[in-house]
């Protein structure tokens, strides 16, 4: 059964209705929420946004705001994938998803204004329906601006060099640049996924850009057996970010290579080289696998590969796969990117150039396995979990709130603390200034 919250302009799925009801069931009315505006939709390949949102949701409920879905893409087999112009549903513990429709071509100047207005209105309606007050609004999208009329600390989280990667992502470069500049101007806190990207964003900003790198999840299963296979493993999306010359050099040595991940290539030349690479006799391609199946393959791998091309987009990135390999206790051979230097560990072997990269892979595979080294890798990864990244982000919000309170602006004594179960036992009303559910934008004039 669905419930139509017409006074809020929302249509709720059965799950959305259940989580937003108050005074019944085992869940109390949500009083705080972290508004997360990511660069991908919930059903897309899980990446930085999905993993960070899940870690944040341990401490504060998250409202995940999908990028607007163009109307012409919303219809499948004659039916709209949404049950209304906007839709709320629960997609994970403590994570509520807001979906909305947009007009085609919403990156054009006039339509972009309309889209921003509609999305802002949908976010405000969702917060009213949830009787929730946002502690923060974070944008990590190259095409979405901060919603207007929504309270909370504004955080811009640059997860990639969106401007240089616009063409690869199929986006308009000028539109991405304009959106980035507007979000930089409105953000209270600017964070970047790598030190290289932080430095590129820093000029002209009044405060330093915070480095908030990608993290990892430690496997729940125990350590692997005494022996690792002689296989190299490559996990992640297969596209233009990869240095095909490195992979071709590894393949030429005869090293068995297990490849796990979907193809997302756009460039015809990259596509042809990927075709040849994946058809090689010593390459096994499993495609995209659920996270629950990935651990078993990593546990027995002899070495994990991070073979990224040396370009502006990759220099600004922080590859997820490197920490995922280490979390599984797997040795890593990677290209010399700034993110590798930032990790500052000998646990990652750097290979520069095709020949050296291939030699390093062979050398690591020929080295007898030492369980102590595996444990060192897992211990190192344990310092870089998504929970640690979420804690860093929440501390930034707390510090900003305390600073504003000191300067005479609205603040919070303690923004967020404890697990979801602990939050249900705590009355947080005193932590906010103003009535429950109040949402006042800091500066209404910055809506364009």
Buried (B, 14 or more C-beta within 10 A) or exposed (E): EEBEBEEBBBBBBEBBBBBBEEEEEEBEEBBBBBBBBBBBBBEEEBBBBBBBBBBBBBBBBBBBBBBBBBBEEBEEEEEBBBBBBBBBBBBBEBBBBBBBBBBEEBBBEEBBBEBBBBBBBBBBBBBBBBBBBBBBBBBBBBBBBBBBBBBBBBBBBBBBBBBBBBBBBEBBBEBBBBBBEBBBEBBBBBBBBBBBBBBBBEEEEEEEBBBBBBBBBBBEEEEBEEEBBEBBBBBBBBBBBBBBBBBBBBBEBEBBBBBBBEBBBEEEEBBEBBEEBBEBEBBBBEEBBEEEEBBEBBBBBBBBBBBBBEBBBBBBBBBBBBBBBBBBBBBBBBBBBBBBBBBEEEBBBBBEBBEBBBBBBBBBBEEEBEEEBBEBBBEBBBEBBBBBBBBBBBEBBBEBBBEBBEEEEEBBEEBBBEEBEEBEEEEBEEBBEEEEBEBEBBEEEEBE
